[in-house]
Each structure stands twice: as structure tokens, then as C-alpha cells.
Amino acid sequence: MSLIGPSSRPKGSGAQKGGARKQENNRIYANPLPLLFVEPPPSRIGSLLGLLGLSLARVENPHCEGIFDPVTRSVWVSKPEHHLILWRRGFFGKGDLSRSEPSWLARQINIRKSGGKQLTSEEITARRRAERKQFKLDRARAIAQVAEEAEMIFATEGRVIAPALSGPAIPSAATWKPARQPEGDISSPASTAPEEEIKPLEEEEPLVDVEHLQLTLQEAFFLLWNLDCLTVLHPQSLQPMTLQEIWLAFQQAELPPRVPPPLKPSESLQFDNPFLINYVVYHHYRSLGWVVKGGIKFCVDYLLYKRGPVFTHAELSLVVLPVYEDPEDQRLSSIEVHNSSPFAWSWLSTINRVNSQVQKTLILVYVTIPSRSRLPQDMLLTPACLAHYSVREVVLRRFIPARMRD
């Protein structure tokens, strides 16, 4: 008999724990962008300026640094303090040794100091996947045992018994619990290691954070062009690159190699450059307040979060579909732009079903590429060309006849 009855257990203890975690996330991720607006103390001058619609608030710019890597088509941020700023203030980038949040150092400290008792979000996900796999193995083993018993009864008594797929002998997701490994188990890697190989904590070498925050080209250009809070360094000289150099380098990184190389950088620039198309979409939704992250896990280009991955799952999935203003430009282009040609309905139905299963709404984002005959090629030398791109959206929902008759 349990010693904790309904009256002795505090009501809403789980909700209080979840509420405390939510409050902690609200505190850590309170700022939606790296820039901070600091209000001065109340004063008479501030009150008078407020009546005129003015403010004495000052802007704090973190000025993070990153190194451009043309091979991976990304910008690498190596300083840990810049990791926290860019991730906690807008969820920019991902850790190269983590699933999303750069938490490699926290995981290593957890393993060394607390023995794995305090798990990070990535470790919790890995444990849940292992438990789910073990549950499927246990269930399949129980079903096979019930079927074997039914065959044994038929062989000995001649009675036909249909093997049950549910019941006390078959574990279910609601009743199954993972078996805990007993302390001192000889199968544990920690117990099989020789005692001389186990070093005391004070003799262990200090941990060095070797993880980098990886920014996509779209994220990096949004941070440096719109917010002016990122400095991109040249991969060889490690000197700050100008906006003109960054703009040309990001476009050239998305182009296929040419032999011989062009004499002028402007000769290789095209209006259907993948960097321009993807940045138009990224800039469009970031400007509307969405947190934009990659969606390759769900076979789409982008995922949209209301506040960020730590609060809720993404509600919307985006598939970028480039459309040429002049069809002749597509025939003359040297770039095979993804999804620019007509796609099969089976492909669209597959992606729609995948996202419907995870409760995401699929949006087809059509990006109109301006015509070469209308704009000069020199327009691509500056970000002013982005004003000639347009974005259209089509919301796609999966039709289920059995559920949508009314």
C-alpha cells in the first residue's frame, strides 16, 4: 500500500514543476534578438520626451564574431560567450556537436561531476529513444511468448487459442516501465574498468569547450546586415570582411565550380542564386517575428516557431518553390535550382502526410525571381536587388474524407 495518498500528495506538483521550468525558460530566453534596448532611470526629461514620442533608451550591441567557411557554406562562431548570446537571443545557429543548442560542454560536465544524474535536453531525448526501442523489443518478445504458448496448447490439448495482442502479459505504453540497472552490475562499463584507470575528480584535466556554433549563410547575413551584431572574418587572413565582400562570397559559395573561373565576380552572379532565394524567405518570416530553423528532418526547407524550440514545437513547415518571372531565364541558367521544375503530386502528398502526422501545417512559399531583361546584372552587386523578389504563400492541408464530412 502506498504511503502517499490522494490527500497527502500536494495537488498540481507536476504542474508546479512544469511551471517552474517554463518560468526559467522565460527568463533565459526573454530577448527575441541579440540587440538589447536598455531604458534609463525615470526622470523628468524622460517623461517630457515620452510625451513627444521620443525615448532615451540606448541599444546594446554584442558584436559577435564568426569565421566564414565556404566549404560547409556556413559561418562558425567559436567563442562560448557568443554562443550563448546568439542562441538565447533568437535561437540563431546550432551546435556542431549537438542536435540544436550548443550543449556539448554541459553534457561533459554532467558526466564528469554529477555522474549523469542531471540530464540535458539532448540526453533526455536520447534516453527516451532508447526506452522506446526497448519497449518495442519487450512487447515483441511478449507477443512471441504468448504465440508459443498457444501453439503448445494446440499441440498437447488440441485446443485452438488465438494469441492475444493485449492483456496483462503484453506490455503497453501506459503500463511498461524501463528496467533499472542494479548498482554494481558487472555489465556496467564503469564497474568493468580497472581501478587504476579511474582517476579522482581533482586529477582530471579541465574541460575545454571545443564546440562551435554553426550559422547558415542566411542567418549570418541577417545578423550582420539587419542587426549589425555579427562580424564575419575571412577564412585565410582572419580579417573582418566588408559587407560587399560578404555579399559576393555568400553568393559564390552557392554556385557550382567553374573552370576557368570568371575574371570578375559579377560575371558569375545570377538572380536565381540559391542564397538569394533562401534569404528572401528567411528575411520575410524573421521580419514577421517568427523563429526560422532548418526543416530537413521533416523533408521541408524551413520550420517556423512562435517563440523558439525550447517553448513549443514548430507549427508551420515551409517548402520553397522558386518561380521564374521569365521562363527563358530558367533555360539559360547554369544553376539547377531546387524545386524550380514542376513536381509530382506523389511527392507533394508524401511531404504533406509527413508533416500532418507531426501536427504541422505545410505552406508552399513561391519566390518570384526577377527577369534578367528587366534588371541589369550589376544590381546583384548590392543587397538592393532583394527588393525585386516577391513572396507568395499557399497553405496546404491534408484532406481526410472520414474526418471532414461535416
Salt bridges, closest charged atoms under 4 A:
GLU24 OE2 - ARG27 NH2 2.45
GLU60 OE2 - ARG58 NH1 3.26
GLU65 OE1 - LYS79 NZ 3.85
GLU122 OE2 - ARG107 NH1 2.99
ASP138 OD1 - ARG141 NH1 2.88
GLU157 OE1 - ARG159 NH2 2.73
GLU204 OE1 - ARG112 NE 2.67
GLU219 OE2 - LYS293 NZ 3.77
GLU254 OE1 - ARG73 NH1 3.46
GLU315 OE2 - LYS306 NZ 3.86
GLU325 OE1 - ARG374 NH2 3.02
GLU328 OE2 - ARG331 NH2 2.19
GLU393 OE2 - HIS284 NE2 3.44
